């Protein structure tokens, strides 16, 4: 069985990743990683995309159609299938992921910090961004979040870990994707990845870096434009993948990650894994 980290850099679309993530692109240029263009589901909105990434289904099938959705997703997902196979799971992520894949409703007094061997996500540190609005974006530090994940790896050794950062999405909404604030934020995230990714690789993890969706220059998403749907899918590992010009469905992430973990892919996930 393998080990995998899935990093979702919220709202940082394909063209912005390829232009702004200099360290990550440096590893691609050296041949240490590969990158493909992916395409998000519709609507190209965070909640629906989070659920599609983990279930391999369209929003119209898993039922998360807006960011206002609450309640656990009923279909099999990466966490549930990894746990059935006896693997350990972890997450550093927004509370949406707790609500969809752990338990609902999210209770900060019970769910912000989880270490429960019987839970779908056994080891988790969630954040809510409560109070976001106006001049307060309520964004956690990406350096801190990646440090938390690195500590979790050291202490708990999950086989599958989700990392989710809301930073670039929040900056895009506040200032627009075509802004110096977005440039600086992507620079910071890229620096944090460069600090911690070597530690994760040394511990034997394959690492996937992607986004839930992109956004327009005005910071909008949810629709059909390429800027809103095009995402990058970076892969650090030894498996073989498709040709460079392939466009990968976001729905293929779940079966691909399960196959890399050595976990049977449920019948509900119709896309074929893109790595062999």
C-alpha positions, 0 to 999 in steps of 0.5 A: 500500500502507498501513501498520498497527500492531496493538496488543494490550493483553493481558487488558484487556476491553471494559468496562475499555477503555471505562472506563479508557483516557481518552486513547484514549476522548478521541480517540473522543469527538472523532471522531478514532478509532472503537471497536467491540465485538469477541468473542474466540474460544474458549477465551478464552486468550492463546495461542489468541487470538494465533494467531486474531488473526493467522490469522483462524481458530478455535483448533480450526483453527490448532491452538493450544488452550492457552498450553502450545502450542509450534511454528509455526502452519502456516496463512497469517498476517499476517506471512507474507502481508505478506512474500509481498507484499514488505512489511516487518514488525516486532514488539515482543511476547512470545516466544509470537509468535516461537514461533508466527510466526517459528521454534520453539523460541524461543531467547533468545540468537538471538531476543530481538532480530532484524534479519533481512531474510529472516525472517517478522518481520524486525525484532523485540524480544521479551521472555519474562517469565522468572522470573515468579511470586510477587512478581515479575511480570517485566513490561516497562515499557510506556513502554519498549516503546512507545519501542522501537517508535517507534525501530523505526519511525524506523530500520526503517520496517516496513509492519506492526508488532505491539505486544503488552503483557502488563501488564494480563493479569499485573496481573489475574491477580495482583490481579484485574481489579476492583482499584486495581492494574488501574486504575493499570496501565490509566492508565499504558498509556493515558498511554504510548499518548497519548505515542507515538500522535501520532508513529505517526500522523504517520508514516502508520500506521493504528493498531488497538488491541485485546485478546486477551481480557478477564477476570473480576473475579477475573482469570480467563479462558478460558471463555464469559462476556462479561467474558472474551470481549468486547474493544474494537477501536479504529481510527485511520484513514480507512476506513469501518467498520460501524455502532456497534452491530456486534459484530466477530469477532476472526477478522476482524482478520487479513483487515482488516489485510491489506486495509488493507496492500493485501495479498491475503487468503488463502482460509483467512481466511473472515471479511470485512474490517470496514473499506472 
